[in-house]
Amino acid sequence: MKMLARVLVGIFATIMVLGVFTSEASAKKRKPKPSPTPTPAVILAASPQTAINLADWKLTLPIGSVESPTEIKQPALNTYQIDPWFVANSGGGVRFRAAVNGVTTSGSGYPRSELREMTDNGSTKASWSSTSGTHTMFIDQAITSLPKTKQHVVAGQIHDSLDDVIVIRLESSKLYINVDGKNIYTLDSNYTLGKRFTVKFVVSGGKTSIYYNNSADPSYILDKSYSGGYFKAGVYTQSNCTKEVSGLCSDSNFGEVVIYQLNVTHG
């Protein structure tokens, strides 16, 4: 009997060990695969005014009649968009597009889809002095297309009562600060289309400072006093049908900028 009991105990122990191994093997086989990391949702801008504050702006478009382009002012601008010239894009920004065959203003030979600074909820043209107060414009943007032949666009500028004062300009792959038609400081010598960047204009005490990509120090300071100042943002295409080669005078040949953030302050 004792011998039989020992045999039975041995058999039982063997069964228990095999059961443990089997359970562990089954558990390993049933080990769940890690869940894939979810792709972050893209927050879409339903309309331009949900992406950027358009309260104190008016819009000039590259459409309309000769030397009389369409202008959209407040309060109409609050609910306005027109594809493809001024429309919310799929990445939460606002697309500004101006084709080389677009309508121009009487004072320019180039088309634009561009905002002009206003005051009083868009009812009055902004006009300030570089020697009084502090005036700031911050733009988070990307230049996404250039004309095919003359590959130049303007993407942000300050005007005074007579002409442009200082301009952010891209020519082919060179992104630079332009004053009086000259490259006075290169921001990026190898800019690629679609690269997002920030630029901040700060005007105070007769000086205009340009800050690039959130730098704590200005890239350039213009020492110049002027009056009748105002900001502009969007795209000002620096080409037209006479500058482009034959066959490229069409809506499909354009300059384009996407703005993700646009803030203006005065103090």
Steps between C-alpha positions, in 0.01 A plus 500: 500500500781739590664426167174568314451826687849616405433416133171691505665804662772498233246479220298786652811720532594434139150595385518826700838594351380427147190706568708798609719478189194463279333799664812714459536396136135581435539835672799579281304408189210715615718801582323793336680709241567860601238744371627733227556860603198697380563764235432846643189657353556799274296796618348650190413865465138511384555847355779760496356696791512194728876471437603866525337812642383709204321772698742780412585411141372537147583258219614578145455213253655426157155501338265776384530752218812658350686709762203455733549176689230365728528621859324336793449714809339447836247379589486293177855370558385323817318236295684518169717254312552428133680193370784497401598862573410531870389189682562287809743218422510142630770573758324766703638801314375748241612477139572823309553449125562746217549375144725682253198586283317659793354848521732766644444832672554822304827560685657160435568261216479194722202305643436430866281317747594716793365646821535871574492615863192692613368633833160541670388148404602549140330833436808727486839463334781458752753782496767521771839658556827316554596760762187473716400187692597140428352314203543125459398239242573129547450251214532122513497393135635291215560600140360211298527601134696733272437611141678274255719755319550799728502315831440793734234570766454739792370348824451778755588869489466845651382794291502868581296775336714485185650154441616176658744547788622147568404170337544125551578360156580161348692474173542137395652353818625822660278640775607848596414844637457758226536876546485742205512210255818354647585185694626643826492177705459134399281301739537163322721440197349157434129537567285212378135547410267402780751564780318671782665805659417797718577866452430786738507870418547733798486876438594742777706815546562547129643151463353191333632167628451166325509179706524165319385162633434625854855620553554710812719738299397684185645385169497857373416850627397774257567848636237706319219732604175486305131580533182355355625153591299178465562126482425263211492119498419230246658456157609771258612313188793677336432383146241541227429374150766723343764354733407135439595296195243421233227261609532576872249784522230305686329439833726199555813718524494684831662614820352359820538545875329317786461696824446308824515788744474876455507743791525879506534715811545871566610657824 
